[in-house]
Amino acid sequence: MVDRRALGATILAGLLFGTSVPVIKLGLNFIPPDTFVTLRFSFASALIVLLLQGRGWVQWSLFRSRQIWIVGFVNALGYVLQFQGQLVTSSSNAALIISTAALMIPILSLVYLHEKVGMRKVAGVLSGFIGIVFLVTRGQAVSLESSELLGDFLILGTAVTIALVFVLSKDLVESKGGRPVTGGIILATTLLLLPTVPFDRGASINLAPVAWLYVVFLAVFATVGAYYFFMKGLESVSPTVSSIILPIEVIVAVTLSVIIFSDPFNLYSGTGAFLIIAGVVLVSSAA
């Protein structure tokens, strides 16, 4: 019997994670990417230290581990690629491509952890990557000089880093626990993002109240809140059940993107979206 509260927490985490991609796209109209992502994680880190340290989210001894800094670096790189990529590609493309991290985890697990990959996962991976081709090309010849294509590749890099973070942090989570590792990754990521801010020098920045609203929303709800409810759900549901977070996240993100930005969808991109979501579902639900 699945704990309803834990299941509800997992679903809520998926909803919150799903809001991040369109909110990032909105915020990039006001704040340049490196400054924006650093502000997001700085606020999130402050909340973790001030409010969640007593709940086991901060374990200072963890920062003596080289592994937490490696994971933090990969995570920081992934977010820089995402925020830069979202400058030039559509929000719905970003959401769908990011979701393919679920397809890369089995591949990396096979190489890094030597885990077996069943036929269901293989089918999911193939479905997802065929979907990316449909989504990116929309049935047309693609110019290698297209800024949107560059953005899509940057977002694909983000998906790779998400999968790497999952695989590389697995040993840490098993030995230290989910909460302190999650808190440690967010804090390490913040520190490693700080040196990227000078790269925005000369870029236009508008710290209007609505811009701060996007920063605070991402920090409070789409980072700390989403991870908090995700960890809350993991306390009582299996990883297989918690994997429903991935399809929920991508459906929410794409739906909001189409509503807010009127992102273009034709038969090819719609087919690509379906194949990606189907692949994510197959991989996420595979035992």
VOMIBA-819443 format. One line per 3 residues: number of its first residue (from 1); for each residue x, y, z of C-alpha. Coordinates in Angstrom, 1 decimal, m for minus. Each point is the difference from the previous one (the first is absolute). Example, Ala and Ser with C-alpha at 12.3 -4.5 7.8 and 13.67 -1.06 7.14 Angstrom:
BEGIN
1) 12.3 m4.5 7.8 ~ 1.4 3.4 m0.7
END
This chain:
BEGIN
1) 0.0 0.0 0.0 ~ 1.5 3.4 m1.1 ~ m0.1 2.7 2.7
4) m2.4 2.6 m1.4 ~ 1.9 2.9 1.7 ~ 3.3 m1.1 m1.4
7) m1.5 m0.5 m3.5 ~ m1.6 3.5 0.3 ~ 3.4 1.5 1.0
10) 1.6 m1.7 m3.1 ~ m2.7 1.3 m2.3 ~ 0.4 3.5 1.5
13) 3.7 m0.2 m0.5 ~ m0.5 m0.8 m3.7 ~ m2.4 2.9 m0.4
16) 2.5 2.4 1.6 ~ 2.9 m1.3 m2.1 ~ m2.1 0.5 m3.1
19) m0.5 3.7 0.6 ~ 3.7 0.8 m0.1 ~ 0.6 m0.1 m3.8
22) m2.7 2.6 m1.0 ~ 0.9 2.2 3.0 ~ 3.7 0.0 m1.0
25) m1.1 1.0 m3.5 ~ m2.0 2.9 1.4 ~ 2.8 1.1 2.3
28) 2.6 0.1 m2.7 ~ m1.8 3.0 m1.5 ~ 1.2 2.0 3.1
31) 3.2 m1.7 1.3 ~ 2.9 m1.4 m2.0 ~ 0.5 m3.8 0.3
34) 3.0 m0.4 2.3 ~ m1.2 2.7 2.4 ~ m3.5 m1.5 0.0
37) 1.1 m3.6 0.8 ~ 2.4 1.2 2.7 ~ m2.7 2.1 1.7
40) m2.4 m3.0 m0.1 ~ 2.5 m2.3 1.7 ~ 1.2 2.6 2.5
43) m3.6 0.5 1.2 ~ m0.6 m3.7 0.1 ~ 3.3 m0.5 2.0
46) m1.0 2.7 2.5 ~ m3.4 m1.7 0.6 ~ 1.7 m3.4 0.5
49) 2.5 1.3 2.5 ~ m2.5 2.2 1.9 ~ m3.1 m2.3 0.0
52) 1.0 m3.6 m0.8 ~ 3.4 m0.4 1.7 ~ m1.8 m1.4 3.1
55) m1.9 m2.5 m2.2 ~ 3.2 m1.7 m1.1 ~ 0.5 1.9 m3.3
58) 3.5 1.3 0.9 ~ 2.9 m2.3 1.0 ~ 3.1 2.1 0.0
61) 2.4 m2.9 0.1 ~ m1.4 m1.0 m3.5 ~ 1.9 2.9 m1.5
64) 3.3 m1.7 0.8 ~ m0.9 m2.6 m2.6 ~ 1.4 0.5 m3.5
67) m3.1 m1.7 m1.5 ~ m2.4 2.7 1.2 ~ 2.0 2.6 m1.8
70) 0.2 m2.0 m3.2 ~ m3.8 m0.5 0.1 ~ m0.4 3.7 0.8
73) 2.2 1.0 m2.9 ~ m1.9 m2.2 m2.5 ~ m3.3 1.3 1.4
76) 1.1 3.7 m0.3 ~ 1.2 m0.7 m3.6 ~ m3.4 m1.5 m0.8
79) m1.9 3.1 1.3 ~ 2.3 2.4 m1.9 ~ m0.7 m1.9 m3.2
82) m3.7 0.0 0.7 ~ m0.3 3.7 0.7 ~ 2.1 0.8 m3.1
85) m1.9 m2.4 m2.1 ~ m3.4 1.4 1.0 ~ 1.1 3.4 m1.3
88) m0.3 m1.3 m3.6 ~ m2.3 m3.1 0.0 ~ m3.6 m0.4 0.8
91) m1.2 m0.8 3.5 ~ m1.9 m3.1 m1.1 ~ 3.1 m1.3 m1.9
94) 2.1 0.6 3.2 ~ m2.4 m1.9 2.2 ~ m0.2 m3.0 m2.3
97) 3.7 m0.2 m0.6 ~ 0.8 0.3 3.7 ~ m2.3 m2.9 0.7
100) 2.2 m2.3 m2.1 ~ 2.3 m0.1 3.0 ~ m2.1 m2.9 1.0
103) 1.0 m1.8 m3.2 ~ 3.7 0.6 0.6 ~ 0.1 m1.3 3.5
106) m0.3 m3.7 m1.0 ~ 2.9 0.6 m2.6 ~ 2.2 1.6 2.6
109) m0.9 m2.6 2.6 ~ 1.0 m2.7 m2.4 ~ 3.4 1.6 m0.6
112) 0.7 1.4 3.4 ~ m1.8 m2.4 2.4 ~ m0.2 m3.0 m2.3
115) m3.7 m0.4 0.6 ~ m2.1 m2.1 m2.3 ~ m2.3 1.7 m2.5
118) m3.2 m1.9 m0.8 ~ m1.9 0.1 m3.3 ~ m2.6 2.5 1.4
121) 2.8 2.5 0.8 ~ 1.6 m0.6 m3.4 ~ m3.4 0.6 m1.7
124) m0.5 3.2 2.1 ~ 3.4 1.4 m0.9 ~ m0.5 m0.7 m3.7
127) m3.4 1.6 0.0 ~ 1.2 3.1 1.8 ~ 3.0 0.6 m2.3
130) m2.1 m0.5 m3.1 ~ m2.4 2.6 1.6 ~ 2.8 2.5 0.4
133) 0.7 m0.2 m3.8 ~ m3.6 0.7 m0.8 ~ m0.2 2.8 2.5
136) 3.1 1.8 m1.0 ~ m0.5 m0.3 m3.8 ~ m3.8 0.3 m0.1
139) 0.2 m1.9 m3.3 ~ 2.3 2.6 m1.7 ~ 3.6 0.4 m1.0
142) 2.0 1.4 3.0 ~ 2.5 2.8 m0.4 ~ 3.1 m0.6 2.1
145) 0.2 3.8 0.4 ~ m3.5 0.2 1.6 ~ 0.1 1.6 3.4
148) m2.9 m2.2 1.1 ~ 1.9 m3.2 m1.0 ~ 3.0 1.3 2.1
151) m2.4 0.5 2.9 ~ m1.4 m3.5 m0.4 ~ 3.5 m1.4 0.2
154) 0.8 2.0 3.1 ~ m3.2 m1.4 1.6 ~ 1.0 m3.5 m1.1
157) 3.3 0.7 1.9 ~ m2.1 0.8 3.1 ~ m1.8 m3.3 m0.3
160) 3.3 m1.8 m0.1 ~ 1.1 1.8 3.2 ~ m3.2 m0.9 1.8
163) 0.6 m3.6 m0.8 ~ 3.6 0.2 1.1 ~ m1.0 1.7 3.3
166) m2.5 m2.9 0.6 ~ 2.6 m2.7 m0.6 ~ 3.0 1.7 1.7
169) m2.0 0.9 3.1 ~ m1.5 m3.5 0.5 ~ 2.8 m1.2 2.3
172) m0.2 3.2 2.0 ~ m3.7 m0.3 0.5 ~ 0.3 m3.7 1.1
175) 2.7 0.9 2.6 ~ m1.1 3.4 1.2 ~ m3.8 0.2 m0.7
178) m2.1 1.9 m2.5 ~ m0.5 3.2 1.9 ~ 3.6 0.9 0.9
181) 1.2 m0.9 m3.5 ~ m2.8 2.1 m1.6 ~ 0.9 3.0 2.2
184) 3.7 m0.5 m0.6 ~ m0.4 m0.1 m3.8 ~ m2.1 3.2 0.1
187) 2.5 1.8 2.3 ~ 3.0 m1.2 m2.1 ~ m1.7 1.0 m3.2
190) m0.6 3.5 1.3 ~ 3.7 0.5 0.9 ~ 1.1 m1.3 m3.4
193) m2.5 2.3 m1.8 ~ 1.3 3.2 1.6 ~ 3.0 0.3 m2.4
196) m2.3 m0.1 m3.0 ~ m1.7 3.3 0.8 ~ 2.8 2.2 m1.5
199) m0.7 m1.6 m3.4 ~ m3.2 2.0 m0.1 ~ 1.9 3.3 0.1
202) m1.4 2.4 m2.5 ~ m3.3 m1.9 m0.3 ~ m3.2 1.9 0.6
205) m1.5 m0.7 3.4 ~ m3.4 1.2 1.4 ~ m0.5 m0.9 3.6
208) m3.7 1.1 0.0 ~ m2.3 m1.5 2.7 ~ m1.3 m2.6 m2.5
211) 3.6 m1.1 m0.6 ~ 0.5 m0.6 3.7 ~ m3.3 m1.8 0.1
214) 1.4 m2.5 m2.6 ~ 3.2 m0.5 2.0 ~ m1.8 m0.5 3.3
217) m2.6 m2.4 m1.6 ~ 2.8 m2.1 m1.5 ~ 1.9 m0.1 3.2
220) m2.9 m0.6 2.4 ~ m2.4 m2.2 m2.0 ~ 1.9 m1.5 m3.0
223) 3.2 m0.8 1.9 ~ m0.4 m0.3 3.8 ~ m3.7 m0.8 0.0
226) 0.3 m2.5 m2.9 ~ 2.9 m1.8 1.6 ~ m1.6 0.1 3.5
229) m3.2 m1.7 m1.2 ~ 2.0 m2.4 m2.2 ~ 2.0 m1.2 3.0
232) m3.1 m0.1 2.1 ~ m1.6 m2.3 m2.6 ~ 3.1 m2.3 m0.1
235) m0.3 m0.6 3.7 ~ m3.1 m2.2 m0.6 ~ m0.2 m0.9 m3.7
238) 2.3 m2.1 m2.1 ~ 2.4 1.5 m2.6 ~ m2.2 m1.6 m2.7
241) m3.1 1.9 1.3 ~ 1.9 3.2 0.4 ~ 1.1 m0.2 m3.6
244) m3.5 1.3 m1.0 ~ 1.5 3.4 0.8 ~ 1.7 0.1 m3.4
247) m3.0 m0.3 m2.3 ~ m2.0 2.4 2.3 ~ 2.9 2.6 m0.2
250) 0.2 m0.1 m3.8 ~ m3.7 0.2 m0.6 ~ m0.4 2.9 2.4
253) 3.0 1.9 m1.6 ~ m1.2 m0.6 m3.6 ~ m3.6 0.9 0.8
256) 1.0 3.3 1.7 ~ 2.5 0.8 m2.8 ~ m2.7 m0.4 m2.7
259) m2.5 2.1 2.0 ~ 2.4 2.8 0.9 ~ 2.2 0.2 m3.1
262) m2.2 m1.6 m2.7 ~ 2.9 m2.2 m0.8 ~ m0.4 m1.5 m3.6
265) m1.1 m3.6 m0.3 ~ m0.6 m1.9 m3.2 ~ m0.4 m3.7 m0.8
268) 3.7 m0.6 0.2 ~ 0.7 1.8 3.3 ~ m3.2 m1.4 1.5
271) 1.1 m3.5 m1.0 ~ 3.4 0.7 1.5 ~ m1.5 1.2 3.2
274) m2.1 m3.2 0.2 ~ 3.0 m2.3 m0.6 ~ 2.1 1.8 2.6
277) m2.7 m0.2 2.7 ~ m0.7 m3.6 m0.9 ~ 3.7 m0.8 0.2
280) 0.3 1.8 3.4 ~ m3.0 m2.0 1.3 ~ 1.5 m3.3 m1.2
283) 3.4 0.7 1.5 ~ m1.4 1.4 3.3 ~ m2.4 m2.8 0.6
286) 2.4 m2.8 m0.9 ~ 1.1 m2.1 3.0
END
